Amino acid sequence: MAGKDKAFERVEAAIAHTRADIAALTRYFDQCEVLAELYSRPVYLAKSRRGQQRAHFAIFIPHAAYSGLDPNDRSKPCIGTVIQVVGAPMLGYAHEFKRNYDREDADGVETFVHLGSVGPDHIVEPQTTAMSRDTVATGLLERIALQVPAPGVNENFMAPVNDTTNRRCQEWTMEYLRRLVSQGHIEESAVTIAQGERDPPEYGIGLRRVGS
């Protein structure tokens, strides 16, 4: 009986150690989630418009020093990186990364819509402080952006837009967000939020007289 009692004691001790290990791991993962929340970088849809044209969509990610600020509050600077395509449907579009973009100088931007957050290691901040534009990816999010083809020349640019044959900046941005979601880099709700900001397919299509 003494041998059985010792065996039971060893089993109980092993169970107690296992429970302690599980509790420690649970605390560790909880701390990891808290840290991830603290150090994650917010992602915004920058929505701008000129006259009755279709809104321009771009992705804005504030630098770490500004990640806790609301970019819609123009009383304080909020500097970050813009990921976008620029161009026109009759000429085609090209990828562009705008670095050290200051929201205070955001002419034409109607609003910044919060889409979600990404890991801090997915975006690389520039080593300089001057605003610049280029097409060379410096981080994971920018590399993924280059994997999404920029809209090309569309001979039927007077037709309502769609996600396949008549793409513009809004359609590119949506495809880019879907790519980020599919790879687990941003919340799935980002696509739904951005979709709600899109113009109707026929809005802003057609030529207008200058000044009209």
N, C-alpha and C positions, 0 to 999 in steps of 0.2 A: 504493500500500500504506500509505503514511504516513497518508493520509486515513482509510482503513478502521481503522487502529490507533487513531486518535484517536476515531473513532466508537464502537469497542468500549470504549474507556476511559470515554467519557461514559456508555454504557449500564451498565457495571459500577459506575460511581460512583452512578448513579441507583438501581440495585438496592441498593447498600450503604446509601444514604440511606433507601430504603423500608424495609429491614430494621430500621434504627435507629429509624425512626418507629414501626414495628409493635411493637418491643420496648418503646419508651417508653409507647405506649398500653397495652400489656399490664400494665406496672408500675403505670400510673395506675389502671386498672380493678381491679387487685388491691388497691391501696391503698383504693379506694372501697369494696370489699367488706369490708375490715378495719374501716374507719370505720363502715360501716353496722352491722356486728356490734357494735362498741363502743358506739354511740349508740342502738341499737334499744331499744325498750321491751318488757319481758316482759309477757305477758298470761296471767292465771290464771282458772281456773274456781273461784269461791267456792261451796262446797257446804255448805249448812246444813240441819239437820233438827230437828224437834220431835217427840218421841215416835215413834209409828209412822206419822207422816204422810210424804207424798212429800217428797223433798229439794227445797229451794229452790236454784235455779241463778242465779248472777249472774256478771258479768264484772268482774274486778278488775285495774286497771292501776296499779302503783306510780308515784309521782312520780319524776322523774329522780334525785333525791338518794337514793332508796331502791331503785332498780331492780336493784342488785347484791345485795340481801338476799333471804333466803328468808322469805316471809311466814308460813310454818309455824313459824318460830322466834320464839316469843313473848317471848324475853328482850330483844328489841330492837324499837323502833317501826318500823312499815312503813306509810307513809301514801300514799294514792293515790285514784283515782277508781273508783267502782262504777257499772256500767251494768246496768240490770235492768228487769224489770216487776214490779209489786207488786199484790196484790189477792187475789181468791178466785174460784173457778170459778162460784159462784152470783151473784157481783156484777160480775165482769169485772175486767180488769187495766188498769194504766196504766204508761206509761214513767216511769222515775225515774233521775236522776243524783245520786249521793251523792258530794259533794266533800269532800276532806280526811278521808276515811274512814281511821281508824286501826285497823289489824289487831289491835292490843292490846285493843280494845273490841269485837271481833267475837264477840258472844254467839251461841252456837249454831252457829258455823261449824265444821264437822268438819275440813275440809281445804281447802287451796288447791292446785289441780292445774295445773301449768304446761302451757299449750296451745301456745305459740309466741311470736312477737314481731311488733311492728308498727313502722313508721317513727316517729321522734320527733316529726315534724311532724303526725302524725295525731291527737294528743291535746293539748288545751290545759289547762295547769294553772291553778287559780284564783289570783287575786291576793291573796286573804285566807287566813288560816290556820284559821279556825273551820270545824267540820264543818257542812255545809248540804245541803239536798235541793232539787232543782228539776227542771223538765221542759224547760229551754231548752238546746238543743245548742250547744256552744262549740267543737267540733272535728269533723273528718271522721268519726271513729268514732261520735260521738254523733249526727251527722246521719244516718248510715246506720242507726243503731238506730231512729230515728224513722220510717224508711222501712219497717221491718218492723212490721206492725200488732200491737198488743198483743191478747192473747186477749180475746174479748168474753164476755158472759154466756152460760153454757151451761146450758140447761134440763135436759140429760141428764148432769149432772155426776157421777152415781153410776156411769156407765159407764166402762170402761177408757179411758185417754187414747189419743189418736192425734195425728198431725201435721196433721190437716185439720179435723175437726169437734169435737174435744174437746181443745183446746190449753190448756196451763198454762205456768208459767215455764220448765220444762225444754224444752218444745217450742218456745217462743219463742226461747230461747237457742240451740238448735240451728239454727233458721232464720236467726238473726242471724249465727252463725258461718259458715253456708253462704254467706250473702251476702258476708261479708268475704273468704272464699276465692275466690268467683267473680269478685270485683273485684281480686284479687291483693294484698290487704292483709295476709294472714296465711297461714301454711303450711297445705296441705291436710290434714296430719296432725291439725290442731286439731279437726276434726270427728270424726275417728276416736277421738281421746282422750276428748273430751266424751261421745261416744256410749257409751263404755265405762263412764261414771259414772252413766248414767241408771238409774232404777228400772224394773222391769217394768211394763207398761201397767196391770195390775190392782192394783199395790201401793199401799196407802194410800188406796184408794177406799172410800167408805162412811162412814156416821155411827157414832160410838162414844159410849158413855155417858161423862159427865164423870168423870174420875178413872180410867177404864179404860185 
